[in-house]
């Protein structure tokens, strides 16, 4: 008879109870579906739900409160990110904060970025054994990234380790119902209440002023001194991304002038990033701060002010072009 001589290991294995976990598997391969189901069953999940395609998964997401989703991204075609955002933005009801592990077979870099933009917790490249995929569950029980919520994205932060000045302003701690059931032994009522509170908090975050994220990033860049250059580079990249998102949001609407200003700020931030940190100019940072304030005012600008706003955007673009440095930008996708 086997005797466990490691008390710590004994405690770890006995306190984890997967029987109450609701899990769904989405895969077009019958063999992969069956093996994943068997691996989840071996882990202790009593009734894993298997879906042959997207439509059955949508039905399950609407009718079940899922804790874990393991899905083949390729099964969704080009709509994977959009489908995952439907889940994350609570369009299905149920649990928008379910742990999601996506698998991709021989993807391009763009496909990897697209999958991450869907708001998944983990991405596994195929071929990978079902057992190896299921092993990722333990990591996500222990260590799950906090969420961020913008107008167009809800999901785990795509950044590295957080800094202390970001935790309250940007990140949202969402309920990890998988951990709640397996480790903390929480009941359905407590988990439902946690989901409801966090859905409300995410909704407020998504509805906040579109420039809130831009304001925070500009503030950090203005305050930056001799610190982590990688963090500064990421802040510039996120600022560019935020501004492009705002520009796209308002393009071809009554606030098209806001789109021009946001794009001008994106261009300026990208050019400034190419100079940082050695040739960073205070005038550029001050201009970015001023542009942020102008954009905020332009959103409420009267019709007669729109031509002036367009002129400001044009002048900023001319300034950016006249001071553009040579060589590739060091911005990275985040």
C-alpha positions in Angstrom: 0.0 0.0 0.0 1.4 3.4 -1.0 2.0 5.8 1.9 2.4 9.5 1.3 5.5 10.6 3.4 5.2 14.2 2.3 2.6 16.0 4.6 2.6 19.1 2.4 1.9 17.2 -0.7 -0.9 15.3 1.1 -2.6 18.5 2.2 -2.3 20.0 -1.3 -3.9 17.0 -3.1 -6.7 16.5 -0.6 -7.8 20.1 -0.2 -8.4 20.5 -4.0 -11.8 19.3 -5.0 -12.8 19.6 -8.7 -16.1 17.9 -8.5 -18.2 21.1 -8.5 -16.3 22.7 -11.5 -18.3 23.3 -14.6 -16.0 23.0 -17.6 -16.6 23.2 -21.4 -14.3 21.8 -24.2 -14.6 23.3 -27.7 -12.8 21.4 -30.4 -13.5 20.3 -34.0 -11.5 17.0 -33.5 -13.5 14.2 -32.0 -10.3 12.5 -30.8 -9.1 15.7 -29.1 -12.5 16.4 -27.5 -12.6 12.9 -26.1 -9.0 13.0 -24.8 -9.5 16.4 -23.2 -12.8 15.2 -21.6 -11.0 12.2 -20.2 -8.1 14.3 -18.8 -10.6 16.7 -17.1 -12.5 13.7 -15.7 -9.2 12.2 -14.4 -8.6 15.6 -12.7 -11.9 15.2 -10.8 -14.3 17.3 -13.0 -17.3 15.1 -13.0 -19.2 16.2 -16.1 -17.1 18.1 -18.7 -19.3 19.5 -21.5 -18.0 18.9 -25.0 -18.9 21.1 -28.0 -18.2 20.1 -31.6 -18.2 23.7 -32.8 -19.0 27.4 -32.0 -22.9 27.3 -32.0 -23.1 24.6 -29.4 -20.6 26.5 -27.2 -22.6 29.7 -27.4 -25.7 27.7 -26.2 -23.7 26.3 -23.3 -22.3 29.7 -22.4 -25.8 31.1 -22.2 -27.2 28.3 -20.2 -24.3 27.4 -17.9 -22.2 29.2 -15.3 -18.8 28.0 -16.5 -15.7 28.0 -14.5 -13.3 26.7 -17.2 -13.3 26.8 -21.0 -10.7 25.0 -23.1 -11.2 25.9 -26.7 -9.7 25.5 -30.1 -9.2 29.0 -31.5 -9.2 27.8 -35.1 -12.7 26.4 -34.6 -14.0 30.0 -34.5 -12.2 31.1 -37.7 -11.5 34.8 -37.8 -14.2 35.5 -35.2 -12.4 34.0 -32.2 -11.4 37.3 -30.6 -14.9 38.7 -31.1 -16.5 35.6 -29.7 -14.3 35.6 -26.6 -15.1 39.3 -26.0 -18.8 38.4 -26.2 -18.1 36.1 -23.3 -15.9 38.6 -21.4 -18.4 41.5 -21.9 -21.2 39.4 -20.4 -23.3 39.1 -23.6 -24.0 35.5 -22.8 -24.7 36.0 -19.1 -23.4 33.2 -16.9 -19.8 33.8 -15.9 -17.8 36.3 -18.0 -14.7 35.6 -15.8 -14.4 31.9 -16.5 -10.8 30.8 -17.0 -10.2 30.4 -20.7 -7.4 28.3 -22.2 -7.1 28.5 -26.0 -5.2 26.3 -28.3 -3.7 27.3 -31.7 -2.2 25.1 -34.4 0.8 26.5 -36.3 -0.3 30.1 -36.0 1.2 33.3 -37.5 2.2 36.1 -35.1 -0.9 38.0 -36.1 -3.1 35.0 -35.1 -1.4 34.8 -31.7 -2.0 38.5 -31.1 -5.6 38.1 -32.3 -6.1 35.2 -29.8 -4.7 37.2 -27.0 -6.9 40.2 -27.9 -9.9 37.9 -27.3 -9.1 38.0 -23.5 -7.9 34.4 -23.0 -6.0 33.5 -19.8 -3.6 31.1 -21.5 -2.6 30.1 -25.0 -1.2 26.7 -25.9 0.3 25.9 -29.3 -0.6 22.6 -30.9 0.3 19.9 -31.1 0.1 19.5 -27.4 -1.2 16.5 -25.4 -4.6 17.0 -23.7 -2.9 16.1 -20.4 -0.4 18.9 -20.8 -3.2 21.4 -21.7 -5.1 20.4 -18.6 -2.0 20.8 -16.4 -2.2 24.5 -17.2 -5.3 24.6 -15.1 -3.3 24.3 -11.9 -1.2 27.3 -12.8 -4.3 29.5 -13.4 -5.7 28.4 -10.1 -2.5 29.6 -8.4 -1.6 32.6 -10.4 -4.1 34.4 -12.7 -3.4 37.9 -14.1 -5.7 40.7 -13.1 -8.2 42.0 -15.6 -8.4 45.3 -17.4 -11.6 46.8 -18.9 -11.7 49.4 -21.7 -14.5 50.3 -24.2 -13.3 47.5 -26.5 -11.5 45.0 -24.4 -12.2 43.0 -21.2 -9.8 40.4 -20.1 -6.4 39.6 -18.5 -3.8 42.4 -18.7 -1.4 41.7 -21.6 1.4 43.4 -19.7 4.0 42.0 -17.4 4.2 42.4 -13.7 2.1 45.3 -12.4 3.5 48.4 -10.7 2.1 49.7 -7.4 0.7 52.8 -9.0 -1.4 50.8 -11.5 -3.2 48.3 -9.3 -6.1 50.6 -8.2 -6.5 52.7 -11.3 -6.3 50.1 -14.1 -6.6 46.6 -12.9 -9.7 44.8 -11.7 -9.5 41.7 -9.5 -12.2 39.4 -11.0 -13.6 36.3 -9.2 -11.7 33.2 -10.1 -14.6 30.8 -9.6 -12.3 27.9 -10.5 -10.1 28.7 -7.5 -13.1 29.6 -5.4 -14.6 26.1 -5.9 -11.4 24.0 -5.9 -9.4 25.7 -3.2 -11.6 28.0 -1.2 -14.7 25.7 -1.2 -17.1 28.6 -1.8 -20.7 27.9 -2.5 -22.6 29.0 -5.6 -24.3 31.8 -3.7 -21.1 33.5 -2.7 -19.6 33.1 -6.2 -22.7 34.5 -7.9 -22.6 37.6 -5.6 -18.9 38.1 -6.5 -19.6 37.7 -10.2 -22.5 40.2 -10.0 -20.4 42.8 -8.1 -17.6 42.5 -10.6 -19.8 42.7 -13.6 -21.1 46.0 -12.3 -17.5 47.3 -11.7 -16.4 46.2 -15.2 -19.4 48.0 -16.7 -18.5 51.2 -14.9 -14.9 50.9 -16.1 -16.0 50.4 -19.7 -18.3 53.4 -19.5 -15.7 55.8 -18.1 -14.5 58.7 -20.1 -12.6 57.3 -23.2 -9.6 59.5 -22.3 -9.2 58.1 -18.8 -6.5 55.6 -19.9 -4.7 58.2 -22.0 -4.6 60.6 -19.0 -3.1 58.0 -16.7 -0.4 57.1 -19.3 0.6 60.7 -20.0 0.7 61.3 -16.3 3.1 58.4 -15.8 5.3 59.4 -18.7 5.5 63.0 -17.4 6.6 61.6 -13.9 9.1 59.2 -15.3 12.7 59.8 -14.3 15.6 57.3 -14.2 13.6 54.1 -14.0 12.8 51.0 -16.0 13.2 51.8 -19.7 11.2 48.7 -20.6 8.2 50.0 -18.6 8.5 53.4 -20.3 8.6 51.8 -23.7 5.5 49.8 -22.9 3.7 52.9 -21.6 4.4 54.7 -24.9 3.2 51.7 -26.8 0.0 51.5 -24.8 -0.5 55.3 -25.3 -0.3 54.8 -29.0 -2.7 51.9 -28.9 -5.2 53.9 -26.7 -5.1 56.9 -29.1 -5.6 54.7 -32.2 -8.5 53.0 -30.5 -10.1 56.4 -29.7 -9.4 57.6 -33.3 -11.1 54.6 -34.8 -14.1 54.9 -32.4 -14.9 58.5 -33.5 -13.9 58.2 -37.1 -16.7 58.9 -39.6 -19.0 60.2 -36.8 -20.1 63.7 -35.8 -16.9 63.7 -33.7 -14.6 63.1 -36.6 -12.5 66.0 -35.4 -11.7 64.0 -32.2 -10.5 61.2 -34.3 -8.0 63.6 -36.0 -6.7 64.8 -32.7 -6.4 61.3 -31.3 -4.5 60.1 -34.3 -2.2 63.2 -34.1 -1.4 62.3 -30.5 -0.7 58.7 -31.5 1.7 59.9 -34.2 3.5 62.2 -31.7 3.7 59.5 -29.0 5.2 57.0 -31.5 7.8 59.5 -32.7 8.6 60.5 -29.1 9.0 56.9 -28.1 11.7 56.5 -30.8 13.8 59.1 -29.0 13.3 57.9 -25.5 14.9 57.8 -23.1 18.2 59.4 -24.2 16.8 62.2 -26.5 13.4 62.6 -24.8 12.3 66.2 -25.1 10.3 67.9 -22.4 8.4 70.0 -25.0 7.1 66.8 -26.6 5.8 65.5 -23.3 4.1 68.9 -22.6 2.6 68.8 -26.0 1.1 65.4 -25.4 -0.4 66.6 -22.1 -1.9 69.6 -23.8 -3.3 67.4 -26.6 -4.9 65.2 -24.0 -6.7 68.2 -22.5 -7.7 69.5 -26.0 -9.2 66.1 -27.0 -11.2 65.9 -23.8 -12.6 69.4 -24.5 -13.2 68.5 -28.2 -15.5 65.7 -27.4 -17.9 68.3 -26.1 -17.0 71.0 -28.7 -19.7 72.9 -30.5 -19.9 72.6 -34.3 -18.3 75.9 -34.8 -15.2 74.7 -32.9 -14.6 71.7 -35.1 -12.6 73.4 -37.8 -10.2 74.8 -35.2 -9.8 71.4 -33.8 -9.0 70.0 -37.3 -6.4 72.8 -37.7 -4.7 71.9 -34.4 -4.5 68.3 -35.4 -2.9 69.3 -38.7 -0.4 71.5 -37.0 0.6 68.7 -34.6 1.1 66.3 -37.5 3.3 68.9 -39.2 5.3 69.3 -36.0 5.7 65.5 -35.6 6.8 65.1 -39.2 9.3 67.9 -39.0 11.0 66.4 -35.9 10.8 62.7 -36.9 13.9 60.7 -36.2 15.3 58.1 -38.5 15.4 54.4 -37.7 12.8 52.0 -36.6 10.5 52.6 -33.6 11.1 50.6 -30.6 7.4 50.2 -29.8 6.2 46.7 -29.2 2.8 45.2 -29.3 1.4 44.8 -25.8 
